[in-house]
Amino acid sequence: MRRPLIIRIASLYRRRAATARVMAAHGYGPADIGRLLRLSPGRVVDALAGRAENGRLWSEQERSAFRAEMRRAA
């Protein structure tokens, strides 16, 4: 069964958001992160703040689901 397209887009943003936080921890600036991950400046700010696609903070349930998805994909 195929997932709806909206979930794939959300998952792509979630993976990029996690990568953006790692890059920031390694000294990359917001402009570099946006350019390398193809994220808009607003998305970079949201990603670094741990926000979901719509700008709200992730719930603990969403964070744990994301971690489980990343473990499964690895």
Buried (B, 14 or more C-beta within 10 A) or exposed (E): EEEEEEEEEBBEBBBBBBBBBEBBEEEBEBEEBBEEBEBEEEBBBBBBEEBBBEEEEBEEEEEEEBEEEEEEEE
